[in-house]
């Protein structure tokens, strides 16, 4: 917590990790299990929102890719905000698709929540959220003209 003001990254991951260590301890295993918990969140995204967007087959393929991906094997032992930004950016993208192409009104709220959380997690996620909103705005303008 003392280093938080000196860190250049947005603070959400640091605060969540600090809460995690209060609950589960500050051992290396406990801190690394936080990343495993986030990867389970990705599998949850594949099981439900991806299924709603693209169907059962795409959901199963996405779950397999999240489970067996070499990148995820590299990210799981890391104690870095990149993992949480990965989850939040993926969630924002999936809910953007559900909002724009499927017309689910709740997806706008989910997209906004995940975008804001992503902005407070990692700088790259901040840029991704900005680009998602630019694409959403452009798509809305283009579809209104048709």
KOLMARDO-559999 format. One record per residue: z, y, x of N, C-alpha, C in turn; residue number from 1. Coordinates in pm, 1 decimal. Each point is the difference from the previous one (the first is absolute). Layout:
        nup     nnorth      neast       caup    canorth     caeast        cup     cnorth      ceast     i
          Z          Y          X          Z          Y          X          Z          Y          X   NUM
...
end
This chain:
        nup     nnorth      neast       caup    canorth     caeast        cup     cnorth      ceast     i
        0.0     -119.4       82.3        0.0      119.4      -82.3        0.0      125.5       86.5     1
       58.0       -8.3      120.1        4.6      117.1       88.1     -138.9       36.2       51.0     2
      -88.4     -100.5       13.8     -134.2       25.3       51.0      -98.3       42.8     -108.4     3
       38.7       -8.4     -126.6      -90.3       31.0     -110.0      -58.0      141.1        7.9     4
       77.6      104.3       30.7      -61.1      133.3        9.8      -99.5       13.7      114.9     5
       10.8      -84.0      101.4      -89.5        8.2      114.9     -125.3      -86.0      -16.1     6
       -1.7      -84.3     -101.0     -113.5      -88.5      -20.9     -115.4       77.6      -62.4     7
     -121.4      -27.1       44.4     -117.1       69.2      -52.6      -54.6      -66.3     -126.9     8
       40.3     -122.3      -28.8      -48.5      -71.4     -117.4       78.3       43.0     -123.3     9
      -62.2      -12.0     -117.5       74.6       25.7     -123.3      119.0      -96.3      -11.3    10
      107.9       38.1      -66.8      128.2      -70.5       12.6       26.0     -117.8      -93.3    11
      -87.6      -32.5      -93.5       35.6     -101.2     -100.3       31.6     -135.7       62.1    12
      -83.4      -47.9       91.4       24.4     -131.1       60.7      134.0       -2.6       72.9    13
       29.6      105.9       72.3      126.4        5.7       74.6      119.3       -6.2      -94.4    14
       -7.8       72.7     -110.0      110.5       -1.6      -96.6       14.0     -136.4      -68.2    15
     -112.8      -61.5      -37.2        6.2     -133.0      -61.6       51.3     -105.9       97.6    16
      -42.5        9.6      126.2       48.4      -94.5      100.4      149.9       19.4       24.2    17
       44.6      123.0       -2.8      143.4       26.6       17.0       79.5      -59.7     -116.9    18
      -51.2       14.9     -121.7       64.3      -61.0     -116.3       -0.2     -152.1       12.8    19
     -112.2      -56.5       46.3      -11.5     -144.6       20.3      104.0      -49.4      100.5    20
       19.7       74.2      109.8       97.4      -42.4      101.6      143.6       16.5      -48.9    21
       25.0       93.5      -89.2      133.5        8.9      -60.5       31.2     -123.9      -82.8    22
     -102.2      -51.9      -68.1       20.4     -115.8      -87.6        0.2     -131.0       78.5    23
      -98.7      -18.1       89.6      -19.3     -128.7       66.9       40.8       -2.9      146.2    24
       43.7      110.4       54.7       40.6        4.7      139.7     -111.7       50.3       88.7    25
       33.4       26.2      123.4      -98.4       57.7       91.3      -48.0      -98.1      106.9    26
       10.5     -128.2      -29.1      -53.5      -97.2       95.8     -152.5        7.9       -0.1    27
      -60.7      -49.4      104.4     -145.0        3.1       11.9      -65.9      -80.0     -112.6    28
       58.0     -113.9      -35.4      -53.6      -82.1     -108.6        6.2       74.5     -133.1    29
      111.0       67.1      -26.9       14.1       74.4     -125.9     -100.8      114.3       -7.3    30
      -18.5       68.7      111.4      -93.8      112.0       -0.2     -144.6      -48.1      -12.3    31
      -31.6     -112.0       59.6     -135.4      -54.7      -12.3      -25.3      -58.6     -138.2    32
      103.8      -44.8      -66.6      -19.2      -55.0     -134.6      -40.5      108.2      -99.7    33
       25.6      125.9       31.9      -45.1      108.9      -86.0     -152.2       -0.3       -9.9    34
      -68.8      -28.9      110.2     -145.8       -6.7       -2.1      -49.1     -119.0      -81.6    35
       70.9     -110.7        5.6      -36.7     -116.6      -81.1       11.6       33.8     -147.4    36
      103.0       73.3      -35.6       20.2       44.4     -137.8     -118.4       85.7      -47.6    37
      -50.5       84.3       88.1     -115.0       84.8      -34.3     -126.7      -83.2      -16.1    38
      -19.4     -100.3       84.6     -116.7      -88.2      -13.2        6.5      -75.4     -133.1    39
      118.0      -36.4      -44.9       14.0      -60.9     -132.5      -45.4       98.8     -107.2    40
       22.3      127.7       22.8      -49.3      102.0      -92.8     -151.8       -0.5       -7.7    41
      -65.1      -21.4      114.5     -146.1      -10.8       -0.5      -46.5     -121.0      -80.4    42
       70.6     -110.0       13.0      -35.6     -119.7      -76.4       21.6       24.2     -149.8    43
      104.9       73.8      -33.8       22.9       38.9     -139.6     -116.5       85.3      -51.4    44
      -47.3       93.3       82.7     -115.7       80.9      -39.8     -121.9      -87.7      -26.6    45
      -20.6      -98.7       85.5     -114.1      -89.9      -18.4       15.1      -84.1     -125.3    46
      122.7      -37.2      -32.2       22.9      -87.7     -115.1      -16.7       72.0     -133.4    47
       34.9      127.3       -6.7       -1.6       67.0     -129.8     -103.4      112.2      -11.6    48
       11.0      111.1       73.5     -101.2      104.8      -18.2     -141.5      -41.3       41.2    49
      -14.0      -75.3      107.4     -133.7      -44.9       40.1      -56.3      -95.7     -105.8    50
       85.3      -81.0      -56.5      -45.0      -90.7     -106.3      -46.1       78.7     -122.1    51
       73.1      106.7      -34.0      -40.0       83.9     -112.5     -132.1       71.6       27.7    52
      -23.0       34.4      125.3     -120.2       74.8       35.3     -122.5      -89.6       16.2    53
       16.0     -112.5       69.2     -116.7      -78.5       40.4       -0.5     -144.8      -48.4    54
      107.4      -45.7      -61.7        3.0     -136.1      -51.1       80.7      -96.1       85.8    55
       11.5     -123.1      -51.7       85.2     -100.2       63.0      -51.1      -43.6      137.1    56
     -128.9      -20.4       12.5      -56.1      -47.4      126.7       23.4      102.3      112.3    57
      -24.0      126.4      -28.6       22.7      104.4      100.6      147.9        9.6       35.3    58
       85.5      -22.4      -97.7      144.0        3.4       24.9       42.0     -110.3       96.4    59
      -50.0     -119.5      -20.8       33.5     -112.7       87.0      -53.3       23.4      141.2    60
     -123.0       48.7       10.2      -58.1       28.3      131.7       79.7      107.9       71.3    61
       38.1      104.0      -73.4       78.5      108.3       59.4      137.4      -49.5       45.7    62
       63.7      -84.6      -80.6      129.8      -56.2       40.7      -14.3      -83.2      126.4    63
     -106.6      -79.8        7.6      -22.9      -80.4      120.8      -25.6       89.3      121.8    64
      -77.6      106.4      -19.0      -25.9       90.2      111.7      127.1       70.4       46.0    65
       82.9       43.6      -94.5      125.6       63.8       39.1       94.3      -99.0       67.2    66
       -1.7     -125.2      -45.1       90.4     -100.1       55.6      -46.6      -49.4      136.3    67
     -129.6      -21.7       16.1      -51.5      -62.7      121.8      -62.9       98.3       98.3    68
        3.7      127.4      -30.2      -64.6      100.1       84.2       68.3       10.6      135.6    69
      -81.1        1.6      104.8       51.9       13.5      135.5       67.0      135.5       19.5    70
      -54.9      101.6      -63.9       59.8      133.7        9.0      141.3       -0.5      -57.4    71
       19.2      -68.3     -110.9      133.7       -7.8      -59.5       95.4      -78.2       88.9    72
      -49.4     -102.1       67.7       85.4      -72.1       94.2       43.4       90.4      115.5    73
      -87.1       92.8       37.5       36.4       94.9      104.3       96.1      107.0      -51.5    74
      -13.9       38.0     -127.2       82.2      107.0      -55.0      139.8      -45.6      -40.2    75
       15.2     -125.5      -38.7      129.9      -47.4      -50.1      113.0       17.8      100.5    76
      -17.4      -34.4      126.4      114.5       18.6       91.1       22.4      145.5       42.9    77
      -88.6       89.3      -38.8       13.2      139.6       40.4      100.1       72.5      -88.9    78
       71.8       91.5       59.0       92.4       85.4      -75.0      -59.6      140.0        7.8    79
     -103.2       22.0      -81.7      -74.3      124.6        4.9      -39.1       42.3     -140.6    80
      -21.4      129.3      -21.7      -39.0       46.9     -133.8     -141.8      -39.9      -38.9    81
      -75.8      -53.4       93.4     -137.4      -40.4      -29.2       -5.1     -105.0     -110.2    82
       94.6      -90.9       -0.2        0.9     -107.9      -99.6       20.1       57.6     -140.4    83
       96.1       88.6      -15.0       25.4       61.0     -130.4     -117.7       88.1      -41.6    84
      -59.7       71.3       93.7     -116.8       82.6      -31.9     -116.8      -86.6      -45.7    85
      -14.3     -116.2       60.6     -103.3      -97.6      -37.3       17.3      -40.6     -146.1    86
      121.4      -34.2      -37.3       29.1      -39.1     -137.7      -24.9      115.6      -97.4    87
       52.3      117.6       30.2      -11.2      113.5      -91.7     -143.6       47.6      -14.8    88
      -76.6       -3.1      108.5     -140.0       40.8       -7.6      -81.7     -101.6      -79.3    89
       26.4     -127.6       19.4      -69.7     -103.5      -77.9       33.3       13.0     -147.9    90
      126.5       24.5      -31.7       40.2       16.1     -139.7      -65.9      122.3      -61.9    91
       -5.7      107.7       73.8      -63.9      121.8      -49.3     -148.1      -25.0      -28.6    92
      -68.1      -70.6       88.0     -142.5      -29.0      -18.3      -23.6      -90.2     -121.2    93
       82.9     -100.7      -16.2      -17.3      -92.3     -112.6       24.9       72.9     -132.4    94
      104.6       80.6       -5.2       27.6       72.1     -123.8     -101.3      110.9      -25.5    95
      -60.8       54.8      104.6     -108.1       96.2      -19.6     -118.2      -69.4      -67.3    96
      -32.1     -119.4       44.8     -108.3      -76.1      -63.0       32.7      -29.8     -146.1    97
      123.2      -44.1      -26.5       38.2      -30.6     -138.2       -5.8      124.6      -88.4    98
       35.5      114.5       54.9       -2.1      123.8      -78.1     -142.9       46.5      -27.0    99
      -83.2       -1.2      102.7     -133.3       56.6      -14.9      -99.2      -93.1      -67.6   100
        4.3     -127.8       33.9     -101.9      -91.1      -49.8       44.2      -85.6     -118.0   101
      127.0      -25.1      -12.1       49.7      -78.7     -112.4       59.6       87.8     -110.3   102
       31.5      125.6       33.8       51.5       93.3      -99.5      145.8      -19.6      -36.4   103
       76.6      -64.8       86.0      142.7      -19.2      -28.1       74.0      129.9       31.3   104
       62.9       57.3     -101.8       66.0      128.9       17.3      125.2      -10.2       87.8   105
       72.0     -111.2       -8.0      119.5      -16.3       83.7      -35.7       -4.2      148.8   106
     -122.8      -36.7       30.7      -42.6      -11.9      139.2       -4.7      135.8       69.8   107
      -22.9      107.0      -76.3        4.8      134.1       60.2      140.1       30.0       51.9   108
       99.4      -38.6      -76.7      139.4       22.5       41.4       32.9      -85.4      121.7   109
      -38.4     -128.0       -4.3       25.3      -89.0      113.9      -71.5       49.8      125.1   110
     -124.0       44.8      -16.8      -75.3       51.7      114.0       71.3      121.0       60.8   111
       48.5       87.7      -83.9       68.5      119.8       48.9      129.6      -35.6       70.7   112
       77.6      -91.9      -57.6      126.5      -39.6       62.1      -25.5      -62.3      136.7   113
      -94.6      -93.7        8.5      -28.6      -65.1      127.6      -61.2       97.5      100.8   114
      -79.4       95.7      -47.5      -57.5       99.8       90.6      108.4       89.3       59.2   115
       92.1       46.1      -83.4      107.4       86.7       49.8       90.4      -76.6       96.1   116
       35.6     -122.6      -34.6       81.4      -81.5       90.5      -73.4      -25.3      132.0   117
     -130.4      -24.6       -8.9      -79.3      -19.1      120.8       -4.4      124.6       86.1   118
       -7.2      116.2      -64.1       -1.6      126.0       75.7      129.5       20.6       77.3   119
      109.4      -50.6      -53.1      128.5       13.4       67.8       30.2     -117.6       92.1   120
      -98.8      -87.8       21.2       20.4     -116.1       85.3      -74.9        9.7      132.5   121
     -126.5       39.1       -6.2      -81.9       -2.6      121.1     -109.5      104.7      -12.1   122
      -37.6       56.6      112.0     -103.1      104.4        0.5     -135.9      -52.9      -44.9   123
      -34.3     -122.3       37.0     -127.2      -58.1      -41.4       -1.3      -23.6     -150.8   124
      111.7      -41.5      -53.6       10.0      -18.6     -144.6      -12.8      133.6      -72.6   125
       45.1      105.7       62.5      -15.1      133.8      -57.4     -148.3       36.4      -10.5   126
      -75.5      -28.2      104.5     -143.8       27.3       -3.0      -72.2      -90.0      -99.9   127
       44.1     -124.9      -10.2      -60.9      -92.1      -96.5       25.2       48.2     -142.6   128
      121.4       44.1      -29.2       30.5       50.1     -134.1      -84.1      122.8      -32.7   129
      -15.3       88.7       96.9      -83.7      117.5      -21.6     -143.5      -41.0      -30.7   130
      -53.5      -95.3       75.4     -136.9      -43.9      -25.7      -12.4      -72.2     -133.8   131
      103.7      -73.9      -41.9       -4.0      -63.3     -131.5       -7.3      105.0     -110.1   132
       75.8      106.8       15.2       -4.5      105.6     -100.6     -132.7       74.5        1.4   133
      -61.0       17.6      116.1     -131.6       62.8        6.4     -103.7      -88.4      -67.9   134
        4.5     -130.1       25.8      -92.3      -93.8      -64.9       23.8       -2.1     -150.9   135
      125.8       -1.9      -42.1       31.1        0.0     -143.4      -52.6      125.8      -67.5   136
       20.9      114.0       65.6      -47.8      126.9      -55.5     -152.1        0.8       -7.9   137
      -66.8      -43.8      105.9     -146.1       -3.6        0.9      -52.7      -96.1     -105.6   138
       62.5     -116.9      -12.0      -43.5      -96.6     -101.3       18.2       56.8     -140.3   139
      109.2       69.2      -23.2       25.5       59.3     -130.8     -104.2      106.7      -32.6   140
      -32.9       83.7       96.5     -101.2      103.2      -20.5     -137.0      -62.8      -25.9   141
      -36.0      -99.8       78.7     -130.6      -64.9      -16.2       -7.6      -72.6     -133.9   142
      104.5      -70.2      -38.5       -4.8      -74.9     -125.4        2.5       92.6     -120.7   143
       60.4      116.2        9.8       -0.5       97.1     -109.9     -138.3       59.4      -20.6   144
      -78.8       13.6      109.5     -133.2       56.6      -12.1      -97.4      -97.9      -62.5   145
       26.6     -127.9       10.2      -88.3     -100.4      -61.3       31.9       -4.8     -146.7   146
end
